[in-house]
Amino acid sequence: MRTTLDLDQDVLLAAKEIAARSKRTAGKVISEVFRRGLHASEAPASTARRTRANVAAGFEVMAAGKRVVTAQLVSKLRDETETR
């Protein structure tokens, strides 16, 4: 379907570069990227939030528990582990 869109220059250039590398049209590339964005926004918010948190720090983020982890608690647990 033909239509006219006002795209930012960097977006159009990126679409054209991807199109050239993949031997597709810029329109097909833009449609595919937009479609992926639509499907990504349908993901449950909790899953998306959990994924971002895991990737951001490079460590698995755990849900908050009832117990606050302090430096003293870490030292105590380390001491208990070393004495075993």
N, C-alpha and C positions, 0 to 999 in steps of 0.2 A: 504494500500500500504506500502510495506517495503522500508525503506531507511535508510541511516546512516547520523546522524547529530552530530555535535560537539557542545554540550551544556555546559554552565558553570555549575559547580558542584552544586551551590546553586539553580539554576533553575531546574535541574533534581531532586534534593532532594525535592523541593517544589512540583513539579509535582507528584512525587511518594507518598508524604504525602496526597495530595488532592485525588489522585487516590485510595489510601487505604481507606480513610474516605468515599468516595462516591462509593466504589465498582466498579470502572472503571479502565481501563488501563491508564498508564502514557501517552501513545500515544493519547488516546481519550481526556485526559485533556489538553495536549499541543495543540492539534488541536482546541479545543473549545476556549482556551485562545487566540490563534493566530487569530482565526476567529473574536472574539470580538474586538481585536485590529485593524483588517482590517476595520471592520464596523465603529469603533469609528473614524478612520482617515478620513472617508468619510463625517463626520458631517461638516457643514459649519463652517469656522474659527470663524466667529463672535459669533456663538452660543457657541462654545467651549471656546472662550475667556471670554464671559459673564459669563458662568458657573464657570470657575476658579476664576474669580474676586469675584463673589458672595460668594463662599465657602471660599476663602482665608481669608477674614477679618471677616466673620460671619455676615456681613451686606449687604443689597442690594446696589449694586453700581449703581449710576445713571450716565447717560451721561452728559458730561460737557455742561454747559449752557453758556450764554453770560455774566452772572454776576459772579464776583469773590466773594466767601464767605469769609469774614474777621471776626476777633473777634469783631470788631466794629459793623459790620452788625448783627451778632448774638446777641450782647447786645441790639442793637436798636430794633430788632424784639422781643426779650424777654420782653423788657420794654413795647412795644406796646401791647403785649399779656397780660401782667400783669395789665395794666390799663383798660382793657375791662371788 
